[in-house]
Amino acid sequence: MDVINDHSKSPVGIFDSGVGGLSVLRAIRSLLPNEAVVYLADQLHVPYGQRPLEEVRSFSEEITRFLLGQGAKLIVVACNAASAAALHWLRDRYPQAPFVGMEPAVKPAAETTSTGVVGVLATPATFQGELYTLAVERFANGVEVLQDTCPGLVQQIERGAMDSLETRAILRQALRPMLEKNVDTIVLGCTHYPFVIPHIQEIVGGSVRVIDPALAIAKQVKRLLEMHSLQASNVFVGDVHFYTSGSTDELSLLLPRLLGEGGEVDLVKWDRENRLSIGA
């Protein structure tokens, strides 16, 4: 399917297993307010991070097909697990569309650490993926990289329970062992996790740097839009249309809290052949 020609109105397509990608959307909205966006949250299958890579790849392919069908001119895989499982494959499968994916920010962390100890918070699928492995091999020579999967944290954020005692306990359990080993940089390797940065910073203190990759992703989107002459006109502010395979009401309630704005939310449904369509 070809990217449509009226680029001033064509949307940027963004997807995640849930609301985590809203952290990326927030950065894109700040940097590129003129761009229209179609955002799909596959909340029926959240979290991706605990699923086999092959299954995540299948979901990612069908969501990409759906977003291109909505006229998306560029696809942001705003999910570390989906990027690990499918990013290279999607680029080969859909060469007509530029893709931007998530990669744990191991390089900037390794380049700036003073203690030589870096912590990465991510889901199991991200740690098992080639993108993460290659980043550690290429950029973390001589740096100790500590890992934690923060079990249950994605689900807490999906419920909007960012400030709950359980959420804080999950973070303390992940971060305190890292602090004992003199970590000075924390990499957020899941797009859900930026929504609890205040609690992370409270636990690790002001001397520990927390890296949120969202701004770097937004800058890459801007660069690719300009490179391919796909940028929107600056005459109007782009709107955002949301789709979810979960509860439209629950997502509508979370949007103002996580994104700072709302928008139209429609249902999408998976059929028995794992195909997506707009639901009733």
DARA-V537232 format. One record per backbone hydrogen bond with DSSP energy under -1.0 kcal/mol. CO is the residue of the C=O (numbers start at 1). NH is the residue of the N-H. If there is no record, write none. Layout:
co->CO nh->NH
co->CO nh->NH
This chain:
co->5 nh->7
co->6 nh->9
co->6 nh->10
co->11 nh->73
co->12 nh->38
co->13 nh->76
co->14 nh->40
co->15 nh->78
co->16 nh->42
co->19 nh->22
co->20 nh->23
co->21 nh->25
co->22 nh->26
co->23 nh->27
co->24 nh->28
co->25 nh->29
co->26 nh->30
co->27 nh->31
co->28 nh->32
co->32 nh->35
co->33 nh->238
co->36 nh->12
co->37 nh->241
co->38 nh->14
co->39 nh->243
co->40 nh->16
co->41 nh->43
co->41 nh->245
co->42 nh->45
co->48 nh->51
co->49 nh->125
co->52 nh->56
co->53 nh->57
co->54 nh->58
co->55 nh->59
co->56 nh->60
co->57 nh->61
co->58 nh->62
co->59 nh->63
co->60 nh->64
co->61 nh->65
co->62 nh->66
co->63 nh->67
co->64 nh->68
co->65 nh->69
co->67 nh->72
co->68 nh->71
co->74 nh->13
co->75 nh->100
co->76 nh->15
co->76 nh->78
co->77 nh->79
co->79 nh->83
co->80 nh->84
co->81 nh->85
co->82 nh->86
co->83 nh->87
co->86 nh->90
co->87 nh->91
co->88 nh->92
co->89 nh->93
co->90 nh->94
co->94 nh->97
co->98 nh->75
co->100 nh->77
co->104 nh->106
co->105 nh->109
co->106 nh->110
co->107 nh->111
co->108 nh->112
co->109 nh->113
co->116 nh->144
co->117 nh->184
co->118 nh->146
co->119 nh->187
co->120 nh->148
co->121 nh->189
co->123 nh->127
co->124 nh->128
co->129 nh->133
co->130 nh->134
co->131 nh->135
co->132 nh->136
co->133 nh->137
co->134 nh->138
co->135 nh->139
co->136 nh->140
co->140 nh->143
co->144 nh->118
co->146 nh->120
co->148 nh->122
co->150 nh->153
co->152 nh->156
co->153 nh->157
co->154 nh->158
co->155 nh->159
co->156 nh->161
co->157 nh->160
co->161 nh->164
co->164 nh->168
co->165 nh->169
co->166 nh->170
co->167 nh->171
co->168 nh->172
co->169 nh->173
co->170 nh->174
co->171 nh->175
co->172 nh->176
co->175 nh->179
co->176 nh->180
co->178 nh->183
co->179 nh->182
co->184 nh->209
co->185 nh->119
co->186 nh->211
co->187 nh->121
co->190 nh->193
co->192 nh->195
co->193 nh->196
co->194 nh->197
co->196 nh->200
co->197 nh->201
co->198 nh->202
co->199 nh->203
co->200 nh->204
co->201 nh->205
co->205 nh->208
co->209 nh->186
co->211 nh->188
co->213 nh->217
co->214 nh->218
co->215 nh->219
co->216 nh->220
co->217 nh->221
co->218 nh->222
co->219 nh->223
co->220 nh->224
co->221 nh->225
co->222 nh->226
co->223 nh->227
co->224 nh->228
co->225 nh->230
co->226 nh->229
co->239 nh->37
co->241 nh->39
co->242 nh->266
co->243 nh->41
co->244 nh->268
co->247 nh->251
co->248 nh->252
co->249 nh->253
co->250 nh->254
co->251 nh->255
co->254 nh->258
co->255 nh->259
co->255 nh->260
co->264 nh->242
co->266 nh->244
co->267 nh->279
co->269 nh->277
co->271 nh->274
co->275 nh->271
co->277 nh->269
